[in-house]
Amino acid sequence: MENNIFNQVAKRYDSEKQIELAKIIVDEVRAALQNSKSKTLIDYGSGTGLVGLDVASQVSSVLLVDSSKEMLDIAKEKISRKGIANSKVLLSDFTEAPPELKADIVLMSLVLLHIPDTKKILQVLFRILNDGGKLIIVDFDKNDQVSHSKVLNGFTHESLKKTLSEAGFKSTKIKTFYRGKQIFMN
């Protein structure tokens, strides 16, 4: 984890561009969280909490999980400064050590493309979810213009549905809700 690129960018991660994109994502996630006031939420790959902390008022509790200590330090400071009583942080990488946690909702916002073994992480998240739980993934549609050794270039709806099914998920609903310029690897 010491070579985690997100540790290096943490202090400048909450840029105007990231905050703008997070607001778009939060609006969509809020719609998916209707009637979830009694539910527990894990924001996996939460970073500084740009999305998870903004939806904390819609659920009973939020656990921000990230493998970057520096990102979580910023999230902790936000929790303290904003007085968000129902949110905590956990330093963890579920791909290395699957936790003994359970939640009603797992959120992954712009995280899945950073995880090479998509099926494995989805299997871990499936086991974390309580019966009837919900996985919310926000990520990029496949973009063949993007090529990077450490990041997947997005997902087709068909391939993601197939991988979700292989991981144990029974019901999937996928939609593209935003198209922007230069938001995915510029």
C-alpha positions as CSV (number, residue, x, y, z in Angstrom):
1,M,0.0,0.0,0.0
2,E,3.0,2.3,0.4
3,N,3.2,2.7,-3.4
4,N,-0.5,3.5,-3.7
5,I,-0.7,6.3,-6.2
6,F,-3.8,7.6,-4.3
7,N,-1.6,8.3,-1.3
8,Q,0.4,10.6,-3.5
9,V,-2.6,12.5,-4.9
10,A,-4.8,12.6,-1.8
11,K,-4.1,16.2,-0.9
12,R,-5.0,17.5,-4.3
13,Y,-7.7,14.9,-5.1
14,D,-10.7,17.2,-4.2
15,S,-10.2,19.4,-7.2
16,E,-12.9,21.5,-8.7
17,K,-13.2,19.0,-11.6
18,Q,-13.5,16.0,-9.2
19,I,-16.1,17.9,-7.0
20,E,-18.1,18.7,-10.1
21,L,-18.2,15.1,-11.2
22,A,-19.0,13.9,-7.7
23,K,-22.0,16.1,-7.6
24,I,-23.4,14.5,-10.8
25,I,-22.7,11.1,-9.3
26,V,-24.3,12.0,-5.9
27,D,-27.5,13.1,-7.6
28,E,-27.8,9.7,-9.3
29,V,-26.8,7.7,-6.2
30,R,-29.4,9.6,-4.1
31,A,-32.1,8.5,-6.5
32,A,-31.0,4.9,-6.0
33,L,-31.0,5.3,-2.2
34,Q,-34.6,6.3,-1.8
35,N,-36.2,4.6,1.2
36,S,-32.8,3.5,2.6
37,K,-32.9,5.4,5.9
38,S,-32.5,2.2,7.9
39,K,-29.8,0.7,5.6
40,T,-26.1,0.4,6.2
41,L,-23.8,1.5,3.3
42,I,-20.2,0.6,2.6
43,D,-18.5,3.0,0.1
44,Y,-15.7,0.8,-1.2
45,G,-12.8,2.8,-2.7
46,S,-14.3,5.9,-1.1
47,G,-11.2,8.1,-1.4
48,T,-11.9,11.4,0.4
49,G,-15.6,10.7,0.8
50,L,-16.7,12.9,-2.0
51,V,-19.7,10.7,-2.8
52,G,-20.2,8.6,0.4
53,L,-20.3,11.5,2.8
54,D,-22.8,13.4,0.6
55,V,-25.3,10.6,0.8
56,A,-24.7,9.8,4.5
57,S,-28.0,11.5,5.5
58,Q,-30.0,9.0,3.4
59,V,-28.8,5.8,5.3
60,S,-28.3,4.7,8.9
61,S,-24.5,4.4,8.6
62,V,-21.7,4.8,6.1
63,L,-18.4,3.0,6.3
64,L,-15.8,4.6,4.0
65,V,-13.3,1.9,2.9
66,D,-10.1,2.7,1.0
67,S,-6.6,1.3,0.6
68,S,-5.1,4.9,0.8
69,K,-4.4,6.1,4.3
70,E,-4.0,9.6,3.1
71,M,-7.4,9.7,1.3
72,L,-9.0,8.4,4.5
73,D,-7.2,11.0,6.7
74,I,-8.9,13.6,4.5
75,A,-12.3,11.8,4.8
76,K,-11.9,11.6,8.6
77,E,-11.2,15.4,8.8
78,K,-14.4,16.0,6.7
79,I,-16.4,13.8,9.0
80,S,-15.1,15.7,12.0
81,R,-15.5,19.2,10.5
82,K,-19.0,18.5,9.2
83,G,-20.1,16.6,12.3
84,I,-21.3,13.6,10.4
85,A,-22.1,11.2,13.2
86,N,-23.1,8.1,11.2
87,S,-19.8,7.7,9.2
88,K,-16.6,6.0,9.9
89,V,-13.5,5.0,7.9
90,L,-11.7,1.7,7.4
91,L,-8.2,1.2,5.8
92,S,-8.6,-2.0,3.8
93,D,-8.1,-3.6,0.4
94,F,-10.8,-6.2,0.0
95,T,-8.8,-7.7,-2.9
96,E,-6.0,-8.7,-0.5
97,A,-8.0,-9.5,2.7
98,P,-11.8,-9.9,2.3
99,P,-13.4,-8.6,5.5
100,E,-15.9,-10.0,7.9
101,L,-18.3,-7.2,7.2
102,K,-22.0,-7.1,6.2
103,A,-23.9,-4.2,4.7
104,D,-27.2,-3.5,3.0
105,I,-25.7,-1.4,0.2
106,V,-22.2,-1.3,-1.3
107,L,-21.3,1.6,-3.4
108,M,-18.3,1.8,-5.8
109,S,-17.8,5.1,-7.5
110,L,-15.1,5.2,-10.2
111,V,-13.3,2.3,-8.5
112,L,-13.9,-0.9,-10.4
113,L,-11.7,0.2,-13.4
114,H,-8.8,0.3,-11.0
115,I,-9.2,-3.3,-9.9
116,P,-7.7,-5.8,-12.4
117,D,-9.7,-8.9,-11.2
118,T,-13.2,-7.5,-11.6
119,K,-14.9,-10.9,-11.0
120,K,-13.0,-11.5,-7.7
121,I,-13.9,-8.1,-6.2
122,L,-17.5,-8.5,-7.2
123,Q,-17.6,-11.9,-5.6
124,V,-16.2,-10.4,-2.4
125,L,-18.8,-7.6,-2.5
126,F,-21.6,-10.2,-3.1
127,R,-20.6,-12.0,0.1
128,I,-20.6,-8.7,2.0
129,L,-24.1,-7.8,1.0
130,N,-27.0,-8.8,3.3
131,D,-29.8,-10.8,1.6
132,G,-31.7,-8.4,-0.6
133,G,-28.8,-6.0,-0.6
134,K,-27.9,-3.6,-3.4
135,L,-24.6,-3.0,-5.2
136,I,-24.3,0.4,-6.8
137,I,-21.5,0.7,-9.3
138,V,-20.7,4.0,-11.0
139,D,-18.0,3.7,-13.6
140,F,-17.1,4.5,-17.2
141,D,-18.5,2.9,-20.3
142,K,-15.8,1.2,-22.3
143,N,-13.6,3.7,-24.2
144,D,-11.1,2.2,-26.7
145,Q,-9.3,5.6,-26.8
146,V,-8.0,5.0,-23.3
147,S,-5.0,2.8,-22.8
148,H,-3.2,2.5,-19.5
149,S,-1.3,-0.4,-17.9
150,K,-2.9,0.2,-14.4
151,V,-6.5,1.1,-15.4
152,L,-9.2,-0.8,-17.3
153,N,-10.7,1.3,-20.1
154,G,-14.3,1.0,-18.8
155,F,-17.0,-1.6,-19.3
156,T,-19.5,-2.6,-21.8
157,H,-23.0,-3.1,-20.3
158,E,-23.0,-6.7,-21.6
159,S,-19.6,-7.7,-20.2
160,L,-20.4,-6.1,-16.8
161,K,-23.8,-7.9,-16.6
162,K,-22.0,-11.2,-17.4
163,T,-19.4,-10.6,-14.7
164,L,-22.0,-9.6,-12.1
165,S,-24.0,-12.8,-12.9
166,E,-20.8,-14.9,-12.6
167,A,-20.2,-13.3,-9.2
168,G,-23.6,-14.3,-7.9
169,F,-25.8,-11.3,-8.6
170,K,-29.3,-12.2,-9.8
171,S,-30.7,-8.9,-11.0
172,T,-28.8,-6.1,-12.8
173,K,-29.9,-2.8,-14.1
174,I,-27.3,-0.7,-16.0
175,K,-27.6,2.7,-17.6
176,T,-25.4,5.4,-18.8
177,F,-26.5,8.6,-16.9
178,Y,-23.9,11.1,-17.9
179,R,-21.6,11.9,-20.9
180,G,-18.9,14.4,-20.3
181,K,-15.7,15.5,-22.0
182,Q,-12.2,14.6,-20.7
183,I,-13.4,13.0,-17.5
184,F,-11.8,9.6,-18.0
185,M,-8.0,9.8,-18.2
186,N,-8.6,13.2,-19.9
